[in-house]
Amino acid sequence: MNQDIKKIIKIAGFSVFFILIIIYAIFISKDLIFGIKITEVNLSDGAVFTDNIVKLTGNARNAIKLTLNGREISIDQEGNFNETIALLPGYNIVTIKAQDKFGYMDEKNFRLIGGSAEEAEL
């Protein structure tokens, strides 16, 4: 009986040890598992702006490189970005591309209509 309890405790100890290793491996590789994602962008597709200066904010989780219309912009440690862009009168396309440390990419395109205050009054 005493030997059976020792055997059960050994098996349970090894099982807990391997479960902890698996949980740790999943936690460490979460960036690879969940990938890169551009979220919380304050633009909506098809938006119309009367002012030609637009403040763009959002989050690119797990990104190491972020570009706005082909120009690299800065991000903080949490992936937040904050940039001001100038729209031309008429149809504009704003492209945000993010790349993570594994080379995976996410891209968001926004079609915006810009105008000036004079055009809005007409």
JOKA-V977169 format. One record per pair of residues at least 24 apart in sequence whose ideal C-beta (glycine too) atoms are under 10 Angstrom apart, sorted by the first residue. I is the first residue (numbers start at 1). J is the second residue. If there is no record, write none. Layout:
I J
I J
//
This chain:
30 62
31 61
31 62
31 100
31 101
31 102
31 104
32 62
32 100
32 101
32 102
32 104
34 61
34 62
34 100
35 61
35 62
35 100
35 102
35 104
35 105
35 106
36 60
36 61
36 62
36 63
36 64
36 66
36 79
36 98
36 99
36 100
36 101
36 102
36 103
36 104
36 105
36 106
37 61
37 62
37 63
37 79
37 98
37 100
37 106
37 108
38 63
38 66
38 79
38 81
38 96
38 97
38 98
38 105
38 106
38 107
38 108
39 79
39 106
39 108
40 79
40 80
40 81
41 81
41 94
41 96
41 108
41 110
42 82
43 85
43 94
43 96
43 108
43 110
43 111
43 112
44 110
44 111
44 112
45 94
45 108
45 109
45 110
45 111
45 112
46 110
46 111
46 112
46 113
47 94
47 110
47 111
47 112
47 113
47 114
48 112
48 113
48 114
48 115
48 120
49 87
49 92
49 112
49 113
49 114
49 115
49 116
49 120
50 113
50 114
50 115
50 116
50 117
50 118
50 119
50 120
50 121
51 86
51 87
51 114
51 115
51 116
51 117
51 120
52 85
52 86
52 87
52 88
52 89
52 92
52 114
52 115
52 116
52 117
52 119
53 84
53 85
53 86
53 87
53 114
54 83
54 84
54 85
54 86
54 87
54 92
54 94
54 110
54 112
54 114
55 82
55 83
55 84
55 85
56 81
56 82
56 83
56 84
56 85
56 94
56 96
56 110
57 81
57 82
57 83
57 84
58 82
58 83
58 96
58 98
58 108
59 98
60 96
60 97
60 98
60 99
60 100
60 106
60 108
61 98
61 100
61 106
62 98
62 99
62 100
62 101
62 102
62 104
62 106
63 97
63 98
63 99
63 100
63 101
63 104
63 105
63 106
64 98
64 99
64 100
64 101
64 102
64 103
65 97
65 98
65 99
65 100
65 101
65 105
66 96
66 97
66 98
66 99
66 106
67 95
67 96
67 97
67 98
67 99
67 105
67 107
68 94
68 95
68 96
68 97
69 93
69 94
69 95
69 96
69 97
70 95
70 97
72 97
85 112
85 114
86 114
87 112
87 113
87 114
87 115
87 116
88 112
88 114
88 115
88 116
89 113
89 114
89 115
89 116
89 118
89 119
90 114
90 115
90 119
//
